[in-house]
């Protein structure tokens, strides 16, 4: 499929036939111009097409279906989720894997109707990839107005009430979506793992610049979801485990989507809204292995350019308990 063919396909979709958050960007092509944001979406789709025939048109359809409700913020957040999928899928299918691999987009296992975004087959370990992005718009407003933010669940209600400026507003941890992401990924990966015990499942969470929020939710020593003291427990009090989900990748990129869609300049080392980035670019991507499951192959770590969180990466790579925001 060529770019012109994909544009013609887009013109007949909800991207232009209905009210859409991205309509302005794609309309520029009809006027003999282009827009960097829509160009980046088109390039990413076309880069995936040789590896997954039919992907480009399918992704444009998926974006176009989230339409028809003017300025609906839920639709906007759903579009960010789709862009996160596109970002990650493009990185996976264009990575130079060793040997001959094939990619299955939204496949299902024999005994399940649930599907991850992608499965990579051909090596010793089939790799499943699930991509999630949270709805953060309301949470971002709270961050911007409340002077106090809790990152973990270690404080009691009584202690929280005694915090300075508690009466002026508190932003609570955004860890329930992370918990739900783990539950969803496990449900999608488990049938594949039953079919082949060598299957490895990777959950990629695409967040905004406050990446220490999901990091804290996952590995805080007193409440982290991937620790023995998880706040999410079985009925017998034991921590909930996710044996088919082998690793979580944290990617800090939602802000780039929003900047590009709003005609603003990208930040950090990002050159394109749908560019996953090069190894060594800022901000770094992080990997958290599941201590209750097998490790993922090193090739997966290299594909996602992911590193174990450490203080050398900056304050965002350290789990926290409490943040006080100073307004300047």
Secondary structure, 3 states (H helix, E strand, C coil): CCHHHHHHHHHCCHHHHCCCCCHHHHHHHHCCCCCHHHHHHHHHHHHHHCCCCCHHHHHHHHHHHCCCCCCCHHHHHHHHHHHHHHHHHHHHHHCCCCCCCEEEECCCCCCCCCCCCEEEECCCCCEEEEEEECCCHHHHHHHHHCCEEECCCCCCHHHHHCCCCHHHCEECCCCHHHHHHHHHHHHHHHHHHHHCCCCEEEEEEEECCCCHHHHHHHHCCCCCCCCCCCCCECCCCCECCCCCCCEEEEEECHHHHHHHHCCCCCCCCCCCCCCCCCCCCCCCEEEEECCCCCCCCHHHHHHCCEEECCHHHCHHHCCCCEEECCCC
